[in-house]
Amino acid sequence: MDKPLFFSTPAVWAGTLASILFIGIIDLSLGYEFSSFLFYFLPISITGWYLGTLQSFVSATASAVIWFLSDTLSGHTYSNSVAPFWNTAIRLIAFMFVGWAIAKISRKLKKSQAEVKILEGLLPICAQCKKIRDENGVWHPIEQYISKRTNAEFTHGYCSECGNKLMIEAGLDYRLPESQYAKDNKKP
């Protein structure tokens, strides 16, 4: 399935950079007493989700730089000259972690979605042999049809009803124990 145009790589980059700049302007206008640290996570998360880990690191770095500039230009003075760099580094690490985590979740979800083969709609099934007709009109044994489209694997055995029928047909005097399903659904 193709991504909508507004989630194309250039569109995501444009939206991400515009968002980071907008958040930086808001951050600057609020001054250093009000933190807007959390708002930077949104564009980083979007980049991680749609573009991947490396790209989220780029937007995380851009966010940290914009935060640093906004903090510096707002006139925030520190008693220790290392403090603004330390704070920027800590924010960068937090931004990168969020970008990495979101990108990883996105990757895993996309991988899972690609692996899932859904059986949908009405399946034409033979009333006699129980074969299923595919979209090309070809009949397949039910096990083959389902195994090809899912991760299901089949084992074979007999339910108690069919097993007892087989024993009678074979002339054997043996009764298989009744299944719980058969007990629960027995007609009075």
ZADRENPA-531807 format. One record per residue (C-alpha): residue in three letters; x, y, z. Coordinates in steps of 0.001 Angstrom, whole numbers. Each point is the difference from the previous one (the first is absolute). Example, Ala and Ser with C-alpha at 12.3 -4.5 7.8 and 13.67 -1.06 7.14 Angstrom:
<pts>
[pt 'ala', [12300, -4500, 7800]]
[pt 'ser', [1370, 3440, -660]]
</pts>
This chain:
<pts>
[pt 'met', [0, 0, 0]]
[pt 'asp', [1413, 3381, -1009]]
[pt 'lys', [370, 2809, 2500]]
[pt 'pro', [-2279, 3001, -503]]
[pt 'leu', [1732, 2998, -1604]]
[pt 'phe', [29, 1962, 3265]]
[pt 'phe', [2189, -2759, 1517]]
[pt 'ser', [2578, 51, -2793]]
[pt 'thr', [3604, 502, 1103]]
[pt 'pro', [234, 3667, -1099]]
[pt 'ala', [-3358, 772, 1616]]
[pt 'val', [1023, -1624, 3290]]
[pt 'trp', [3314, 1905, -20]]
[pt 'ala', [-1724, 3298, -798]]
[pt 'gly', [-2582, -559, 2740]]
[pt 'thr', [2623, -1106, 2497]]
[pt 'leu', [2327, 2946, -567]]
[pt 'ala', [-2887, 2485, -26]]
[pt 'ser', [-1298, -1498, 3264]]
[pt 'ile', [3410, 142, 1656]]
[pt 'leu', [435, 3653, -1021]]
[pt 'phe', [-3536, 840, 1162]]
[pt 'ile', [600, -1689, 3367]]
[pt 'gly', [3332, 1860, 263]]
[pt 'ile', [-1751, 3345, -601]]
[pt 'ile', [-2637, -841, 2620]]
[pt 'asp', [2778, -1131, 2347]]
[pt 'leu', [1857, 3288, -533]]
[pt 'ser', [-3135, 2100, 511]]
[pt 'leu', [-844, -1819, 3250]]
[pt 'gly', [3444, 723, 1406]]
[pt 'tyr', [2253, -2324, 1926]]
[pt 'glu', [-2313, -263, 3012]]
[pt 'phe', [-2574, -2050, -1927]]
[pt 'ser', [1176, -3258, -1481]]
[pt 'ser', [-1418, -1285, -3272]]
[pt 'phe', [2397, -2942, -60]]
[pt 'leu', [-2726, -2621, -536]]
[pt 'phe', [-1382, 1651, -3145]]
[pt 'tyr', [3202, -808, -1884]]
[pt 'phe', [-836, -3705, 326]]
[pt 'leu', [-2873, 269, -2502]]
[pt 'pro', [2005, 844, -3152]]
[pt 'ile', [2731, -2433, 1069]]
[pt 'ser', [-2599, -2750, 426]]
[pt 'ile', [-1566, 720, -3388]]
[pt 'thr', [3421, -157, -1646]]
[pt 'gly', [819, -3262, 1778]]
[pt 'trp', [-3360, -1550, -923]]
[pt 'tyr', [-7, 895, -3684]]
[pt 'leu', [3693, 318, -897]]
[pt 'gly', [2006, -2152, 2429]]
[pt 'thr', [2642, 128, 2698]]
[pt 'leu', [2757, 1943, -1763]]
[pt 'gln', [-2431, 2691, -1144]]
[pt 'ser', [-1465, 268, 3507]]
[pt 'phe', [3553, 590, 1283]]
[pt 'val', [330, 2884, -2471]]
[pt 'ser', [-3264, 1554, 1212]]
[pt 'ala', [1073, -661, 3623]]
[pt 'thr', [3253, 1866, -642]]
[pt 'ala', [-1876, 2869, -1680]]
[pt 'ser', [-2373, 137, 2994]]
[pt 'ala', [2882, 96, 2479]]
[pt 'val', [1723, 2795, -1964]]
[pt 'ile', [-3238, 2024, -249]]
[pt 'trp', [-631, -516, 3715]]
[pt 'phe', [3572, 1149, 778]]
[pt 'leu', [-396, 3118, -2192]]
[pt 'ser', [-3387, 800, 1503]]
[pt 'asp', [1378, -408, 3519]]
[pt 'thr', [3071, 2131, -771]]
[pt 'leu', [-1902, 2738, -1866]]
[pt 'ser', [-2581, 240, 2788]]
[pt 'gly', [2743, 1379, 2239]]
[pt 'his', [254, -2992, 2297]]
[pt 'thr', [3177, 342, 2018]]
[pt 'tyr', [1590, -2892, 1832]]
[pt 'ser', [2317, 19, 2982]]
[pt 'asn', [2090, -2667, -1729]]
[pt 'ser', [1118, 483, -3607]]
[pt 'val', [-268, -3751, -683]]
[pt 'ala', [-3674, -184, 1069]]
[pt 'pro', [-1612, 1039, -3331]]
[pt 'phe', [2100, -2547, -1887]]
[pt 'trp', [-768, -2683, 2567]]
[pt 'asn', [-3735, 750, -202]]
[pt 'thr', [131, -83, -3796]]
[pt 'ala', [1833, -3338, 43]]
[pt 'ile', [-2550, -1492, 2427]]
[pt 'arg', [-2861, 1230, -2182]]
[pt 'leu', [1724, -1372, -3099]]
[pt 'ile', [305, -3428, 1645]]
[pt 'ala', [-3682, 63, 1013]]
[pt 'phe', [-1036, 1143, -3500]]
[pt 'met', [2107, -2717, -1633]]
[pt 'phe', [-1379, -2674, 2313]]
[pt 'val', [-3584, 933, -861]]
[pt 'gly', [813, 80, -3725]]
[pt 'trp', [1708, -3395, 209]]
[pt 'ala', [-2871, -1555, 2001]]
[pt 'ile', [-2704, 1320, -2341]]
[pt 'ala', [1948, -1123, -3085]]
[pt 'lys', [439, -3468, 1515]]
[pt 'ile', [-3712, -296, 812]]
[pt 'ser', [-870, 1146, -3526]]
[pt 'arg', [2406, -2536, -1529]]
[pt 'lys', [-1415, -2845, 2081]]
[pt 'leu', [-3580, 954, -828]]
[pt 'lys', [729, 223, -3728]]
[pt 'lys', [1787, -3364, 126]]
[pt 'ser', [-2931, -1591, 1819]]
[pt 'gln', [-2494, 1464, -2457]]
[pt 'ala', [2026, -1345, -2918]]
[pt 'glu', [34, -3491, 1531]]
[pt 'val', [-3719, -152, 668]]
[pt 'lys', [-1992, -1517, -2802]]
[pt 'ile', [-3662, 558, 744]]
[pt 'leu', [-2789, -2325, -1062]]
[pt 'glu', [-2966, 2208, -763]]
[pt 'gly', [-3398, -273, -1559]]
[pt 'leu', [-1939, -3052, -1059]]
[pt 'leu', [2029, -3095, -821]]
[pt 'pro', [-1621, -2341, -2526]]
[pt 'ile', [346, -3476, 1501]]
[pt 'cys', [-1042, -3326, -1502]]
[pt 'ala', [-2837, -1550, 2001]]
[pt 'gln', [1370, -3499, -674]]
[pt 'cys', [3804, 41, 188]]
[pt 'lys', [439, 3363, 1827]]
[pt 'lys', [2470, 1402, -2537]]
[pt 'ile', [113, 3790, -302]]
[pt 'arg', [-130, 1841, -3322]]
[pt 'asp', [2561, 2799, -335]]
[pt 'glu', [-343, 3299, -1870]]
[pt 'asn', [1110, -1733, -3234]]
[pt 'gly', [-2677, -2685, 232]]
[pt 'val', [2452, -2747, 1010]]
[pt 'trp', [-1093, -2407, 2758]]
[pt 'his', [2484, -682, 2848]]
[pt 'pro', [-116, -2263, 3047]]
[pt 'ile', [-980, 2149, 2987]]
[pt 'glu', [3327, -644, 1775]]
[pt 'gln', [2007, 1122, -3023]]
[pt 'tyr', [-2160, 3091, -573]]
[pt 'ile', [205, 1216, 3600]]
[pt 'ser', [3693, -903, 482]]
[pt 'lys', [957, 1956, -3110]]
[pt 'arg', [-1780, 3130, 1261]]
[pt 'thr', [726, -136, 3744]]
[pt 'asn', [2580, -1313, 2448]]
[pt 'ala', [-2360, -2824, 995]]
[pt 'glu', [1287, -3550, -139]]
[pt 'phe', [-2264, -3019, 31]]
[pt 'thr', [181, -3282, 1850]]
[pt 'his', [-2454, -2775, -680]]
[pt 'gly', [-2018, -2132, 2331]]
[pt 'tyr', [-3593, -1084, 473]]
[pt 'cys', [-2707, 1573, 2053]]
[pt 'ser', [-1780, -2567, 2181]]
[pt 'glu', [-3048, -75, -2295]]
[pt 'cys', [2007, -717, -3187]]
[pt 'gly', [2360, -2358, 1845]]
[pt 'asn', [-2913, -2065, 1312]]
[pt 'lys', [-1558, -96, -3484]]
[pt 'leu', [3302, -1252, -1405]]
[pt 'met', [276, -2666, 2722]]
[pt 'ile', [-3520, -1252, -767]]
[pt 'glu', [709, -33, -3756]]
[pt 'ala', [3208, -1939, 674]]
[pt 'gly', [-1973, -2499, 2081]]
[pt 'leu', [1874, 804, 3196]]
[pt 'asp', [-1754, 49, 3332]]
[pt 'tyr', [1661, 3073, 1459]]
[pt 'arg', [-1479, 3383, 927]]
[pt 'leu', [2106, 3152, 157]]
[pt 'pro', [-724, 2217, 3014]]
[pt 'glu', [-2493, 2741, -731]]
[pt 'ser', [1446, 3510, -384]]
[pt 'gln', [-1083, 2775, 2350]]
[pt 'tyr', [-1498, 1805, -2984]]
[pt 'ala', [-2163, -3020, -831]]
[pt 'lys', [-1073, -303, 3643]]
[pt 'asp', [-907, 3692, 167]]
[pt 'asn', [-1933, -87, -3273]]
[pt 'lys', [-1807, -3332, 436]]
[pt 'lys', [-3692, 201, -807]]
[pt 'pro', [-2252, -1042, 2914]]
</pts>
